[in-house]
Structure formats: C-alpha cells, structure tokens
Amino acid sequence: MNNQISDIDQQILRLLEKGKKIQEIEIGGLSTKTIYGRIRNLRLEFGVKTNKELLTAYEKITETSKSA
C-alpha cells in the first residue's frame, strides 16, 4: 500500500471524518462523481469495503506518520 495520499484525497477523508456526506463535499470544482471515484480508488488501495473502514485505516496511517 502506498502511504502517499494526495492533498485532495486527504481533504475528502477529513471532510468524511467530520461527518460530511459525499454529496455535500465541494473541493476545487470536482464533481460528486469524481469524488465517489476517488473514494472508491482509496478503498481499493487500502483493501477495505466501506467508508467507515477507510476512515479507520486512514486514522492509523496518520497516527503512524505523526509518530515516525
């Protein structure tokens, strides 16, 4: 798994953490379809099936990178 997550993907994940719905996320003119696609790709990269599992995996990576 690649621990390098793009800035846009990090923004999406942070907004999901805050409880935003995907339809409510507005980042740099990206369409909702594009955001769904980016989330789907992140789930595949992390090997998880749900957004909740994705957020858990993302939290573990951010904790690991902060402690390193």
Secondary structure, DSSP 8 states (H G I E B T S, - for coil): ------HHHHHHHHHHHTT--GGG---TT--HHHHHHHHHHHHHHHT-SSHHHHHHHHHHHHHHHHH-
